[in-house]
Amino acid sequence: MNSEEAIKKVLVIDDNPTIVELIKYAVNLQGLYQVVVAYDGVQGLEQVMVEQPDCVIIDVKMPKMDGYQLVRCLRGDPQTAEVPLIILSAMTREEDQMTGLLSGADEYLTKPFKPTALNAAIDRVLSLTPAERQRRTDTLVQTQAERD
């Protein structure tokens, strides 16, 4: 198996074990990803450094460090700044979604989620280049500035 065929690693960070199992099941449907887990933001940050995942799925409301804080930490560290990040949250308001995306998440999905939508989001964020990620962030910042 060459490096392009290697199974990608997805880190799921959520404090609800039932949700973690649902996400693992959904992600494993494709058989393309190895799933590792963490149950709070601090443990998630540690796991990112240890596991070096290809993609991270992050809940917002968690103990010790919320998802927005975690996303900002990851984007602010040169070692993790380019890791694809997906927020998967029960917080559904447009303001919540904008906060997540402006924090640096590549995608913001809401719970309950469809496995196909989650897997499509993983595929999308894994295909983003650093330049595309920066353009998306710049567009979001500009859109938010125009609203304010």
PyMOL commands that set and color helices and strands:
alter all, ss='L'
color gray80, all
select helices_A, chain A and resi 3-5+17-28+41-51+67-76+94-103+115-127+130-147
alter helices_A, ss='H'
color red, helices_A
select strands_A, chain A and resi 8-13+33-38+55-58+85-89+107-110
alter strands_A, ss='S'
color yellow, strands_A
deselect
rebuild
show_as cartoon
